[in-house]
């Protein structure tokens, strides 16, 4: 569910940024998400002290303003499908980082599933998708989206440590609300927000906040509390599948047979990891 909901984020972001700037889109997205999560923080609040507080602050900054301002600047310069596909590198980055920093053991078949999902993402990327309107994929835009994936890994590793003592719901809500505060402070200092947009732009920003942020992170951290981060990473490859399909259907971006095969490989790897984790 988390991977699928995250997959809608690029589409809604592209629609919102037809009128909004990158910073406005990201800011309103997280304001909507933060407001929805306030009851969760109140219900499950538990003080963070010492190293936990430092981890929380770092995760909030690197995971919200840093990750998403970079990511959506990249989206502005490339296509929805291409930006979605780059997310396919995240499970491999997460698996490697989990083995190094969390000392999680990854077995041979699990590495095989991760590699299979990455191959699926590569096949989609090599299928030569294009957009009938808007920007074509660019090296600059792709590089920014890739850089945002490194920030995503850092956030995931920090929240994984916090979930053990504070719970998935509390960590998710607190991280997003704090990150939103830091984000709004940065945006207002650099380029103040505007508020005169169409219903489509506002709806797209709200959908990002409620579906691709609050909903996705709640599902993700709940799942992360029940399985190793290295195994959970493969499900992130559902994001490029969903994002690419939405790009094709809504924005009329073209997708070939090679991309369809890649999507099937990603889904097969996700199903295998799910069954492997439960056994």
N, C-alpha and C positions, 0 to 999 in steps of 0.2 A: 504493500500500500504506500509506504514512504517513497519508494523509487518511482512508482507511477504518478503520485501527486507532485513530486519534484519535477517530473517530466513535463508538467503543464506550465512550469514557471517561465520558460523561455518564450513560449507562445504569448502568454499574457503580458510578459515584459515587452515583447516586440510591439504588441498592440498599444500598450500604454505609452511607449516612447515615441509613438507617432506625434504625440503632443507634449509629453513631459521630457525633461532632461533626465540623464542617468541618475543623478543624485535625487531628484524629485521622485522618480519611480521607486527607487530603493527605499527612500524615506517613508513614503506613504504605504508601501508594502509592509514594512515592519511596524509602522504605527498600528495598522489594522490587526496585525498578528499580536502585538503586545497588548492591545486593549482586550482581545479575546482571551488572552492567557492570564490576565490579572487575577481572576477568581482562583486559578490553579495555584498561584504564588501564595495567596492569602490562606488557602486551605492547607497547603503542605509546607509552609514556611518553617525552616530550621536554620539557625545562624551558621554562617561560614566563617571559619577562623583560620589564621595562620596560612599554611600552604594551600588549604582548600580555597581560601579567599583569593589568593594569588592566581590559582588555576582558573577560578571562576571569572575573574577580571580579564585574564589573558584570553580565555575561550570566547568571552563576550566581544572583545575588541577584534581579535583575529577572525572570528567566525561570522561576525555581522558586518560592521563597516568595511573592514579590509577586504574580506572575501567577496562581498556582493558589489561593492563599488567597482572593484577590478573586473569582476565577472561580467557585469552588465555594460561596462565600457567596451569589453570585448564583444559582447552581443551586438552592440550598436554598429560594430565594424564588420560583422559577419552575418551568416544566415542562422535561422533557428535550428535547422538540421545539423549544420556544421558545429555550432556551439554545443548542441546536445551530444553529439558524437564524441567530443573531446572528454566528456565526463567518463567515458569508457576507461580512461587511464586511472581513475580514482581507486577502484578495487585493488589494482596491483600496488599503487602507492600506499594504500592503507594496509595491505597485507605485509609489505616489507617493513613499514613503520611499526606495526603491531609486534612483529617478531623482534625488532630491535629494542623498542621502548617498553612494551608490555610483556615481553618474554613469552609470547604465545607460540605454541608449537603448531606448525603447519605441516600436515602429512602430505605425502606424494600425490594422492588422488585429489586432495583439496587444492593443491597448487595446480593440478591439471585442470580442475574446474575453473579456477581463476584465469588461467592462460586461455582456456577455451572461450570464456566470456570476453577476454581482451581481443582474441582473434575475431570474434563476432563483431566487435566495435570497429576493428580495422577493416573488415570486409565492407561494412557499411560506408566507412570513410572513403574506401577505394572505388565505391560504386559510381562516383562522379555526379552526385546530386547537385542541382543548380536551382536558383530561384528565378521566377519569372519577373519579380519586382523586388526592389530593395537592393542592398549591397550584396556582392558576391563574397564568398569566403576569402579572407585575407590573412596573411601570416601574422600581422600585428594583432588582429582581433583574436585569432586562434591562440596566440602566445599568452594573451591576457587571460583568456578562459582557463588555459592550462595552469597559469600561475595561481589562479584562484583555487584550483584543486589542491595545491600544496597547503593553502590556508585552511581548506576544508579538513584535510587530514589532521592538522594541528588541533583544530577544534574538536574533532571526534575523539582523539586520544585524551584530551583534557576532560571532556564530559564523561568518557568511559570510567575514569578514575573517580569522578564525583558521584556517579550514579550509585556506586556501591554503598555509600553512606547517606545519600540524600534522596535517592529514588529518581526514576526516569522523568516523571511528570514535573517534579520540582526543579530539577536541573534544566530541563528544556525551557520551562517558562521563565525562570530567573535569568538564564543566559540570554534569551531573546529580548526580554525587557531591558536588561542592562545594556545589551548591545544596541538597542534602539535609542537609548538615551545618549550613548556615545556617538551614534550615527547622526542624530539630530543636532547635537552640539557642533559636529564637524561641518555638516551641511550649512547650518546657519552662519558659521564663521566664514565659510568660503563662498557660498552662493545661496542667499535666502530663498525660501520656498515660495512658489506661486500657488494659487488655488483656483484659478479659472480654467477648468477643463470640462470636456464633454462627459456624458454619462458613460460612454464606452471606455474612456481613459480611467475614470474613477472606478468603474466596475472591474477593469483589468487589474488595477492596483490592489483592489480589495480581494480579488480572487487569488492573487499571488500571496497575500497575507494570510488568508484564511485556509486556503487549500495547499499551496506549494510551500508554506512556511509553518504556521501553527499545526495544521493537521499532519503534514509530512514529518516534522520533527518529533511530534508526540508519538507517532507510529514507530519512527526510527529508534528513538531512545528506549521505548518500551521493548522493542525487539532486541536492541543491543544489550539490555539487561538480562536477556535469556540466552545469549549465545556469544561466542568470541567475536571481537571486532573484525578479525581476519576473515571469518566465515560470513559475517553479515555484509562485508564489502561487495560480494558478488551481486547482491540484490540491487546495488546502486546502478548496475548496468541496465536495469529496467528503465532508468531515466532517459538514456539516449534512445531507447526503442520508442518509448511513449513520445518523447520530444520530436523525434524524426517523423513518426506517423502523423502527429498533429501538424507538423510543418508541411507535409505532403497534402493532407486533407484540407486544412484551413488556408494555408498560404500558397498552395499549388507548387510546392517544391517537388522535383522529380526524384524518384527512387527506383533503382533497377533490381534485377533478380539477385545480384550479389548482395545487395543490402538486405533483401528479404532473408537470404540464407544466414547472414550475420545475425539478424534478429532472432532467428530460430536457435542459433548456437547460444546466444545470451540467455534465452528462456530455458533451454535445456540445462545449462550450467546452474541457473538459479534453482530449478526444480531438484537437481541432484544434491546441491548443498542443503536445501531444506530437508530432504529426506535423510541425508547423512547426519545432520544435526539432531534430528528427532530420534534417531536409532541408538 
